[in-house]
Amino acid sequence: MTAQLEYPDVQDSDALLSIQGLWKVFGPKAQRVPRRPELAALDRSALHAKTGCTAAVRDLSFDVAPGEVFVVMGLSGSGKSTLVRCLTRLIEPTAGSLIFEGEDLVTADEKRLRALRRSKFSMVFQHFGLLPHRKVIDNVSYGLEVRGESKPDRRRRAQEVIDLVGLRGNEQLYPEQLSGGMQQRVGLARALANDPDVLLFDEPFSALDPLIRREMQNEVGRLHREVGKTMVFITHDLTEALKLGDRILLMRDGAAVQLGTGDELVGAPADDYVRDFVRDVPRADVLTLRWIARDPRPDEVLDGPELGPDVLVREATRLVLESDRPVKVVEGGQLLGVIGDEEILAVVADPADSHWSARPSDRPAT
Ligand SMILES: Nc1ncnc2c1ncn2[C@@H]1O[C@H](COP(=O)(O)OP(=O)(O)OP(=O)(O)O)[C@@H](O)[C@H]1O
């Protein structure tokens, strides 16, 4: 018998932010929609026809773990921006609770909210939101100024984060003198200057051209490794979501379609909508060996090479194909399964293969 493949679940850790039953409904008498099951059950167009309301966020519940990069993904109009604005009540939720470090933000008064927004959360916007008449250094230190910090402290901290995002030497320039990518670095530095607990990103790189965009994604990955902040990152770009997200919430019409790690979305799409969404993802770059390991057959000799379950299929391909014995997938000394040419080729040879949905279970192989 092989051991049960354990799948890492970030939700097991204590949540920093816990969202329960969150709704945002725009329109007349919005409150009635979440309260009345017959209205709550209506789809987007039926709800609009009957009530004139739009449910931009529909009964969402999820936890964000400390240090996690939590990506919210969905097509235009799926409710991502509304959701992220509800998290700090820049948009007032219609129903639900928002527990941050044990405190329900829904019942916090305006003064408390302002304090939290200033010290615990920072937002990075798509269009940078920089102050055009202020130099880079003054844009970066703006939040510290609002917080009443002394000028030398502000300067010191601003310089620190300017260095961190690679903007040294540009302190005295104005935003219009910078490229889009550089401006977004200023946005990042400004968000980091406050030393928030949570960074909220609302499609921060959509206005950038593809090369700069990739560079900025790498930059966020690096910053996350260096400063370890919790991040909630909104994007409509699946590649970006897979690259950055520890977990991804896929939204459609305000509701959650699936919440999982990138390899869960790709390996076990919850429905046809998700399957379609991830259809063109190169599976070998996302799926790990735990997804394709199988039980050894009785006649197989188990003296082949060993790999860990979190190795990407792409990284294991050569070794598996060159080995004349099945490769053993081993974790902590335990054999989880084996992989032969057949398992590898099913992923590598046909990236859009529907192999995964054919599995009897929606979990990685045991
Ligand atoms: N102030 C508002 N009044 C009425 N409807 C709104 C309002 N703000 C958003 N909506 C609607 O809520 C839905 C979700 O919008 P939202 O902007 O949150 O989506 P999104 O996924 O962020 O889209 P995009 O990527 O285009 O910004 C849309 O149908 C939108 O028209």
The ligand as a MOL file (V3000), in Angstrom:
LIG
                    3D

  0  0  0     0  0            999 V3000
M  V30 BEGIN CTAB
M  V30 COUNTS 31 33 0 0 0
M  V30 BEGIN ATOM
M  V30 1 N -21.2860 51.6130 -7.8340 0
M  V30 2 C -21.8770 50.6260 -8.5250 0
M  V30 3 N -23.1950 50.6600 -8.7840 0
M  V30 4 C -23.8030 49.6740 -9.4590 0
M  V30 5 N -23.1840 48.5690 -9.9270 0
M  V30 6 C -21.8660 48.4740 -9.6850 0
M  V30 7 C -21.1310 49.4800 -8.9760 0
M  V30 8 N -19.8270 49.1100 -8.8830 0
M  V30 9 C -19.7590 47.9130 -9.5170 0
M  V30 10 N -20.9650 47.5350 -9.9920 0
M  V30 11 C -21.2570 46.2950 -10.7140 0
M  V30 12 O -20.8030 45.2080 -9.9500 0
M  V30 13 C -20.2420 44.1930 -10.7820 0
M  V30 14 C -18.8180 43.9060 -10.3270 0
M  V30 15 O -18.0010 45.0300 -10.6340 0
M  V30 16 P -16.4400 45.0820 -10.2500 0
M  V30 17 O -15.9050 46.3780 -10.7520 0
M  V30 18 O -16.2650 44.7680 -8.8260 0
M  V30 19 O -15.8860 43.8790 -11.1190 0
M  V30 20 P -14.3670 43.5570 -11.5080 0
M  V30 21 O -14.2660 42.0790 -11.5360 0
M  V30 22 O -13.4430 44.2920 -10.6190 0
M  V30 23 O -14.2980 44.1150 -12.9740 0
M  V30 24 P -13.0800 44.9050 -13.6930 0
M  V30 25 O -11.9770 43.9050 -13.8310 0
M  V30 26 O -13.6990 45.3060 -15.0040 0
M  V30 27 O -12.7580 46.0600 -12.8090 0
M  V30 28 C -20.3550 44.7240 -12.1880 0
M  V30 29 O -21.5160 44.1840 -12.7750 0
M  V30 30 C -20.4950 46.2030 -12.0210 0
M  V30 31 O -21.2250 46.7540 -13.0780 0
M  V30 END ATOM
M  V30 BEGIN BOND
M  V30 1 1 1 2
M  V30 2 1 2 3
M  V30 3 2 2 7
M  V30 4 2 3 4
M  V30 5 1 4 5
M  V30 6 2 5 6
M  V30 7 1 6 7
M  V30 8 1 6 10
M  V30 9 1 7 8
M  V30 10 2 8 9
M  V30 11 1 9 10
M  V30 12 1 10 11
M  V30 13 1 11 12
M  V30 14 1 11 30
M  V30 15 1 12 13
M  V30 16 1 13 14
M  V30 17 1 13 28
M  V30 18 1 14 15
M  V30 19 1 15 16
M  V30 20 2 16 17
M  V30 21 1 16 18
M  V30 22 1 16 19
M  V30 23 1 19 20
M  V30 24 2 20 21
M  V30 25 1 20 22
M  V30 26 1 20 23
M  V30 27 1 23 24
M  V30 28 2 24 25
M  V30 29 1 24 26
M  V30 30 1 24 27
M  V30 31 1 28 29
M  V30 32 1 28 30
M  V30 33 1 30 31
M  V30 END BOND
M  V30 END CTAB
M  END
